[in-house]
């Protein structure tokens, strides 16, 4: 695999991830507006995301139930997963090319991503 081919694959992976996540968020927005668009917003009261939408199981339950907020959250999870997929692919590609140094660097980057996404808890 040449460097140009690797760049094309990684670029397409990033593009596909962003487009897919954008489409899912847009779809979730449409569902949410269809169901709640006529409600008057209460801006004087702050309401964060419900607790069940702060974890993957709750998000997946809402997606399967076709709830707009859950679909939007799922799209955001896809957006977060895009760079993780990129780095994971790079580890595979560099290992396949037997380029141990770059594979090790990519592995360190993946571990740092995982550490950051876990909230700094190991």
C-alpha positions, 0 to 999 in steps of 0.5 A: 500500500502506497502513502497516497493510497493510505491518505485516500483511504483515511480521507474517505474514512473521515469524510464518510464518518462526518457525512454519516454523523451529520445525516443522522443528526439531521434525521434526529432533528427532523424527528424531534421537530416533528414531535416537539416543534409546536411546543413552546420552549421554556427558556427560563428553566435550564434542562440538561440532557436526561440522564438516560441519554448520557450513556450508550445503552440509553442512547441506543434504546432511544434510537430503537424507539425512534426518539429524536434526542436519542438519534441526535445523540447517536449521530454525535457518538458517530462523530466522536467515533470517526477519529477513533476509527481513523487511528485504529485503521492507521494502526492496522495499516502501519502494522501491515506495512511493518512500520513499527514506529508509526504503528506504535505512535498511532497506538499511543494516540489511540490510548490517549483518545480512549483516556480522554473519552473515558473522562480521564479515568482508567 
